[in-house]
Amino acid sequence: MKNKIFVSVVTLALMLTASFAASAQDETMTNDEVISLTKAGLAGSIVIGKIRTSKTNFDLSTDALIKLKQAGVGDDVVAAMLEAKSGKSAQSTSGAAPAGAVGDPNDPMSKHGYGIYFYEETDGQRKMTQLQPNVSGQNRTGGAFTASITPFGLGKVKTKANLPGRSANLQLKTTQPVFYFYLDTSSGGLNTASGIPSSPNEFTLVRFNQRSDNREVTISKTNSWGGKGGLSDEYVVPLKAEDLGNGIFRITPGIDLKKGEYGFYLVNSGNSNVNAGIGSKFFDFGVNMTP
């Protein structure tokens, strides 16, 4: 009788073990489970092991990658997710860091050189385009005649910084472009004006006034009673900035952009003569929507 009971217990245990194993094999890991394991404090190596031994159904779109980053999921875990999604090893034959950590140049969450990049996604294909800086080599004044004939010295003379060319080389087809700033946050904002910026607050988005052969923006106004330096309010476009960590910032305009010419102005860039605007640095682009 005892032998029969023992055999029954062993058989039941084997059945339960097989059932648990089958259940584990049927389990499918998703982004939410990776986030849950990370927030539970499990080491990245354990989460990676779980990924590699489970069925997976990961969402690795740009928004999903941003959410993973904000949840504290490590680059090595994201690389394992990419490996599971693609079925290819993220480790290169040279022994370099995983592709998810060093990165796809068109993935905004991967490593990039310092700079400003325009991001677009078309038919599921991502593309990052770096904005090249353009420097103001001259300025001009306007309104002197009007100021001379305006009573009580109230007429204003404007000083304007100029960029060469009527249009920027980079022309966008959207009124709500998305940009990524890759900045040096290691200095805590203590770097000098000639160093690498550490915050998007060091930039202002401006809209240029287009002329026949250049673009200009007013940087100061004076009259007989005083003056005002800095960019005129009518040229400044509000910005929204999202800190994604590791010196990566997602930047979008606060309003829909109208057709025209724009630039991210690096305030006091190059130790320029702020009053004259000479040497001011702009990362310029145009918005040229199709009808």
C-alpha positions in Angstrom: 0.0 0.0 0.0 2.8 2.4 0.9 4.6 1.6 -2.4 1.4 2.5 -4.3 1.1 5.8 -2.4 4.8 6.6 -3.1 4.4 5.8 -6.8 1.4 8.0 -7.0 3.2 11.0 -5.3 6.2 10.6 -7.6 3.9 10.5 -10.7 2.0 13.6 -9.5 5.2 15.5 -8.9 6.5 14.6 -12.4 3.2 15.7 -13.9 3.3 19.0 -12.1 6.9 19.6 -13.1 6.1 18.9 -16.8 3.1 21.2 -16.5 5.2 24.0 -15.0 7.8 23.5 -17.7 5.2 23.6 -20.5 3.7 26.7 -18.9 7.1 28.4 -18.8 7.8 27.5 -22.5 4.4 29.0 -23.5 5.1 32.2 -21.6 5.8 35.1 -23.9 8.0 38.0 -22.7 6.9 41.6 -23.7 8.2 45.1 -23.0 6.1 45.4 -19.9 7.6 42.2 -18.4 11.1 43.5 -19.0 10.2 46.8 -17.3 8.7 44.9 -14.4 11.8 42.8 -13.9 14.0 45.8 -14.1 12.0 47.8 -11.6 12.0 44.7 -9.3 15.8 45.1 -9.1 16.9 42.1 -11.0 20.4 42.3 -12.5 20.6 42.9 -16.3 22.3 39.6 -16.8 19.3 37.8 -15.3 16.8 39.7 -17.4 18.9 38.9 -20.5 19.0 35.2 -19.6 15.2 35.3 -19.2 14.9 36.9 -22.7 17.2 34.3 -24.3 15.3 31.4 -22.9 11.7 32.6 -23.5 9.4 33.3 -26.3 9.3 37.0 -27.0 7.1 39.6 -28.6 8.9 42.9 -28.2 7.8 46.3 -29.5 11.0 48.1 -30.5 9.5 51.2 -32.2 11.1 54.5 -31.3 8.4 55.4 -28.7 8.8 52.0 -27.1 12.6 52.4 -26.9 12.1 55.8 -25.3 9.7 54.2 -22.7 12.2 51.4 -22.0 15.0 54.0 -21.4 12.8 56.1 -19.1 11.9 53.0 -17.1 15.6 52.4 -16.5 16.1 49.3 -18.7 19.9 49.0 -19.5 21.4 49.2 -22.9 22.6 45.6 -22.7 19.0 44.4 -22.0 17.7 46.5 -24.9 20.4 45.0 -27.1 19.2 41.5 -26.1 15.7 42.5 -27.0 16.9 43.7 -30.4 18.8 40.4 -30.8 15.6 38.4 -30.0 13.5 40.5 -32.3 15.8 40.2 -35.3 17.1 36.7 -34.6 20.6 38.0 -35.1 23.4 38.5 -32.6 23.9 42.0 -31.5 27.6 41.3 -30.8 30.0 42.1 -33.6 32.8 39.7 -34.6 35.4 42.4 -33.4 34.1 42.1 -29.9 32.7 45.6 -29.9 29.8 46.6 -27.7 26.3 45.4 -28.6 24.6 47.2 -31.5 21.9 48.5 -29.2 24.5 50.2 -27.0 26.8 51.6 -29.8 24.0 51.8 -32.1 22.1 52.2 -35.3 22.8 55.7 -36.6 19.1 56.1 -37.4 18.0 55.0 -33.9 17.6 58.2 -31.7 18.3 56.3 -28.5 21.6 54.9 -29.6 25.0 56.7 -29.2 25.6 59.7 -31.5 28.2 62.4 -31.7 27.4 65.7 -30.0 25.0 67.7 -32.2 21.5 68.4 -33.4 19.7 65.8 -35.5 16.4 65.9 -37.4 14.4 62.7 -37.0 11.8 61.3 -39.4 10.1 58.0 -39.9 8.6 57.1 -43.2 6.9 53.7 -44.0 8.6 52.3 -40.9 12.0 53.4 -41.9 13.8 55.7 -39.5 16.3 58.4 -40.6 18.5 60.8 -38.6 19.9 63.9 -40.4 22.5 66.0 -38.6 22.0 69.8 -38.8 25.2 71.6 -39.8 26.0 75.0 -38.1 26.0 78.2 -40.1 27.8 81.3 -38.7 26.7 84.9 -39.1 29.6 86.7 -40.8 28.0 90.1 -41.0 25.1 92.3 -39.8 23.2 95.3 -40.9 21.2 98.1 -39.4 17.8 99.2 -40.5 15.3 102.0 -39.6 17.8 104.8 -39.3 15.9 107.2 -41.6 12.6 106.4 -39.9 14.1 107.0 -36.5 15.6 110.3 -37.6 12.2 111.7 -38.5 10.2 110.2 -35.7 9.3 112.8 -33.0 10.8 112.8 -29.6 13.5 110.3 -30.6 11.2 107.3 -30.3 12.1 105.8 -33.7 14.0 102.6 -33.4 17.2 101.5 -35.2 17.5 97.7 -35.5 20.6 95.6 -35.7 20.2 92.4 -37.5 22.4 89.3 -37.8 22.6 87.8 -41.3 23.2 84.3 -42.6 24.3 83.9 -46.2 21.8 82.4 -48.8 18.1 82.8 -49.0 17.4 79.2 -47.9 19.0 76.5 -45.7 20.3 73.4 -47.4 18.0 71.2 -45.2 14.4 71.6 -46.2 11.6 69.8 -44.2 8.1 68.8 -45.2 6.5 68.9 -41.8 5.1 71.6 -39.5 5.9 69.6 -36.4 9.5 68.4 -36.9 11.2 66.3 -34.2 14.8 66.9 -33.3 17.3 65.1 -31.0 20.0 67.1 -29.2 23.1 65.1 -28.0 24.8 67.3 -25.4 27.6 67.0 -22.8 25.8 66.9 -19.5 28.9 65.7 -17.6 29.9 69.3 -16.7 26.6 70.1 -15.0 26.3 73.3 -17.0 29.7 74.6 -15.9 31.3 74.6 -19.3 32.1 77.9 -21.0 30.3 79.4 -24.0 32.9 78.1 -26.3 32.5 74.5 -25.0 29.9 71.8 -25.9 26.4 72.8 -24.6 25.0 70.8 -21.7 21.4 71.8 -21.9 18.8 72.7 -24.6 18.2 75.9 -22.6 21.3 77.2 -24.2 19.5 77.3 -27.6 16.7 79.4 -28.9 14.7 78.5 -32.0 14.3 81.6 -34.3 12.4 82.3 -37.5 14.4 84.3 -40.0 13.2 87.1 -42.2 14.1 86.1 -45.8 15.7 88.6 -48.1 16.8 88.2 -51.7 20.2 86.8 -50.9 20.3 86.2 -47.1 18.3 85.5 -44.0 18.3 87.9 -41.0 17.0 88.1 -37.4 16.9 91.2 -35.2 19.3 91.1 -32.3 18.9 94.6 -30.8 16.8 97.8 -30.9 17.8 101.3 -29.9 16.4 104.8 -29.9 17.4 108.1 -28.4 16.1 107.0 -25.0 17.7 103.6 -24.7 18.1 100.2 -26.2 17.2 96.6 -25.9 19.6 93.7 -26.7 18.8 90.2 -27.5 16.5 88.5 -29.9 13.2 90.2 -30.7 10.2 88.3 -29.4 8.5 88.1 -32.8 11.4 86.0 -34.1 11.4 83.4 -31.2 9.6 80.1 -31.5 8.7 78.3 -28.3 10.2 74.8 -27.7 9.3 71.7 -25.8 12.2 69.7 -24.4 12.1 66.1 -23.0 15.1 64.8 -21.2 15.7 61.2 -22.1 18.8 60.7 -20.1 22.5 60.3 -21.0 22.6 63.7 -22.6 19.8 62.9 -25.1 17.0 65.4 -25.4 13.9 65.2 -27.7 13.0 68.7 -28.9 9.8 69.7 -30.7 8.4 73.2 -31.5 5.7 74.5 -29.2 3.6 75.5 -32.2 3.1 74.4 -35.8 5.8 75.9 -37.9 4.8 78.0 -40.8 6.5 77.8 -44.2 9.8 79.7 -43.8 13.4 79.6 -42.6 14.5 78.7 -39.1 17.5 78.0 -37.0 18.5 76.9 -33.5 20.6 79.8 -32.2 23.4 78.8 -29.8 23.2 81.8 -27.4 26.6 83.6 -27.1 28.1 81.0 -29.4 31.8 81.2 -30.2 32.3 84.0 -27.7 30.7 86.2 -30.4 30.2 89.9 -30.1 26.6 89.6 -29.0 25.7 93.2 -29.8 27.0 93.0 -33.3 25.9 89.4 -33.9 29.1 88.6 -35.7 30.1 84.9 -35.1 26.6 83.9 -33.9 26.0 80.2 -34.6 22.8 78.9 -36.1 21.8 75.3 -36.9 19.5 76.3 -39.7 16.7 74.5 -41.6 13.7 75.4 -43.7 10.1 74.3 -43.6 8.9 74.0 -47.2 5.6 72.1 -47.2 4.0 70.8 -50.4 0.5 72.2 -51.1 
